[in-house]
Amino acid sequence: MFETRILTFNSVESINDTVKDTNELREQIEQARLKIQEFNEREQTFSQQISEYPQLDTLDKQFDPFHKLLEVAFNVNSSLTEWTNQPLANQDYENMETSINEWIMRCF
């Protein structure tokens, strides 16, 4: 069902590739959920016992914090690049503050 790979995140420079990989994994998890729903609907249609797939829930719960952290890292990296390449006079400080506060809250 899932391809087994170990993803490491040890460099901000690799954030784009790492986020791409984790987004692909998130999509695979969602596709697996849809397949499970299809299976369960068919089982119900034929009066079969509904199958449970607790491994997917476990995988999703373990993966979710990692995925969220990488999203924050990606957003921070993208914003810092944008912010440092603009003159100070062009900065939207309220937006910057809002973004930073959001990232802090997501990390905690």
MOLIN-V669765 format. One record per helix or strand of 3 or more residues. SS is the DSSP state (helix for helix, strand for strand). FROM is the first residue (numbers start at 1). LEN is the number of residues. If there is no record, write none. Layout:
BEGIN
ss = {SS	SS}
from = {FROM	FROM}
len = {LEN	LEN}
END
This chain:
BEGIN
ss = {helix	helix	helix	helix}
from = {12	54	88	93}
len = {34	31	3	15}
END
